[in-house]
Amino acid sequence: MSPAVLRHLVLLRFRPEALAADIASIEGAFAALRHQIDSVRDLEWGTDVSPEGLAKGFTHVFMLSFADDAGRDHYLPHPLHQAFVARLQPLLDDVLVIDYRTSSKD
């Protein structure tokens, strides 16, 4: 069994008045954190494409991977992450964050 990875899952729902250009800027800024904060092992993101209609208005998902809690704990208060959060706040209607450890059972 491979070692567990800590995942930090972030779902975003933007305010209705958020402009497409502003959302695109947020997408790029969030994705850039992967290369700006060394404890982020991986970051992938996308937008909702589910045909089920259960997203409750959340349109964007970002999944960050960390080697362990210490990596995540370094990321959360990091000045670059906090600057990003401050930039995001005016456009944000809601956010859902879940951290979990991967597991695999064969």
N, C-alpha and C positions, 0 to 999 in steps of 0.2 A: 504494500500500500504506500502511495506517495505521501509526503508530509502535507499536512493541512496548510492552506493558504487563507489569509484573512481577506475577505472581500468587503468592500464598503460600497453599497448600492445606493445611488442617489436618484430619485425621481423628481422631476420639476414640472410644475404647472405655472405657466406664465399668465400675467394679467392680460385681460382681453385687449387692452390698449397698447400692449407691447408691440413695437414695430418689428417687422421681419428682419431689418438690418441690425437692430439691437440684439435680437435673439441670436442671429448668426455670429455677432461679435462675442456673445456669451459662450456659444458653442466652441469657438476657437480659443477663447481664454481658458475655459475649463480644460479642454484637451491639452493645452500647452503646459498645464501643471505637471503632466507626466515628465516633462523634460526639465522642469524648473525645481522640483523637490525630489531629492535623491531617494527618499524612502518609498516613493511610488514605484512599484515594480512593473505595473502595467496599468493602462487605462484604455477602456474602450467605451464607445457611446453610440447611441442611435436614437431614432425617433419611433414612436409607436406606429406599428403597421398591423396590429392585431385586428382581425375581422370580428372579434367577439364583442367589441363595444364596452369593455369593462374597465377602461383605463381611468375613469372618473376625472377626465380632463388633464391628466398627466400626459405630457407629450414627449418628454425627453428622459432618457435613462443614461446614467454614467456609472460604470462599474470600475472601481479602482481596486487594485490588488496590492497587498502588503505581505511581507514575509512573516510578520507577527504583530502583536499589539503595540510593541514599541515603535514600529514603523508608522502605524496609524496614529499613535499618540504624538509622534513627531510632526506629522502632516497637519493634524487638526488646528493647532495653534500657530502653525508656521505663518510668518508675515505675508508671504505670497498667497497662501490660501485665504487668509483673513482679508486681504485686499480684494481678492476675487469675490468673496462673499459680500463685501460692502458694495461692489459693483453690481452684483446680481440682485440684491435686496429690492431696489426700486421697481424691478420688472417682475418680481416673483409674487405669484398668488398663493402658492403652497409648495411645500417640499416634503418628501418622505424619504427617510434615511434608515437603512437596515444594514447592520454588519453581521456577517456570518462566517464561519469557518467551513471550508470545503470538506466534503467527506466522499469517499468512494468505497463502495462495497461491491465486491465482485461476486 
